Amino acid sequence: MLQAKVGKKGQIIIPHELRKKYGIKCSDTVIFTDDQRGNIILAVKPSDPVKAMRGSLKGLWPEDAQEYIRKLRQEDVE
């Protein structure tokens, strides 16, 4: 488990291992949230949100999306 101390101004240093693992660079923005159990969750705000979402819908349909739409249209015709 990695640890960091909070400085006088409320600043923390994210350990090098985590910065390297998650690609956190100087001037990146991080987002803090918490869950109902009192855990603080830190996430890196992507510099390019569109690029970050690429592939996130993969697997939503059981097959290729275009093929799925063609089948639905064919069913409507019949």
C-alpha positions in Angstrom: 0.0 0.0 0.0 1.4 3.4 -1.0 1.0 6.4 1.3 1.4 10.1 1.1 1.3 12.8 3.8 -0.8 15.9 3.5 1.3 19.1 3.7 0.5 22.3 5.5 -1.4 23.7 2.5 -3.5 20.5 2.0 -1.3 19.3 -0.8 -0.4 15.6 -1.4 2.2 14.1 -3.7 0.9 11.2 -5.7 3.6 8.4 -5.5 5.8 8.0 -8.6 4.6 4.4 -9.1 1.0 5.5 -9.5 1.9 8.5 -11.7 3.8 6.2 -14.0 1.2 3.5 -14.0 -1.7 5.8 -14.8 0.2 8.3 -17.0 -0.3 11.3 -14.7 1.8 14.2 -15.8 2.6 17.6 -14.5 -0.4 20.0 -15.0 -2.9 17.1 -15.4 -6.2 17.6 -13.7 -7.4 15.1 -11.1 -10.9 14.6 -9.9 -11.7 13.7 -6.3 -14.9 11.9 -5.4 -16.0 9.7 -2.4 -18.1 6.7 -1.9 -20.7 6.0 0.8 -18.1 4.1 2.8 -15.8 7.1 3.2 -13.2 6.2 0.6 -11.7 9.0 -1.5 -11.5 8.2 -5.1 -9.0 9.9 -7.3 -9.4 9.9 -11.1 -7.4 11.6 -13.9 -9.4 13.9 -16.0 -8.6 13.0 -19.6 -7.0 15.7 -21.7 -9.1 14.5 -24.7 -12.5 13.2 -23.5 -13.5 11.9 -27.0 -10.3 9.8 -27.3 -10.8 8.5 -23.7 -14.3 7.3 -24.6 -13.1 5.4 -27.7 -14.1 1.7 -27.4 -16.2 2.2 -24.3 -19.3 1.0 -26.1 -17.6 -2.1 -27.5 -19.6 -5.2 -26.6 -22.8 -3.3 -26.1 -24.5 -5.1 -29.0 -24.0 -8.9 -29.4 -22.7 -8.3 -32.9 -21.4 -5.5 -35.1 -23.6 -2.4 -34.6 -24.2 -1.9 -38.4 -25.3 -5.5 -38.8 -27.6 -5.2 -35.8 -29.3 -2.2 -37.2 -29.7 -3.9 -40.6 -31.5 -6.8 -38.9 -33.8 -4.5 -37.0 -34.7 -2.6 -40.2 -35.3 -5.9 -42.0 -37.6 -7.0 -39.1 -39.6 -3.8 -39.5 -40.0 -4.4 -43.3 -41.3 -7.9 -42.7 
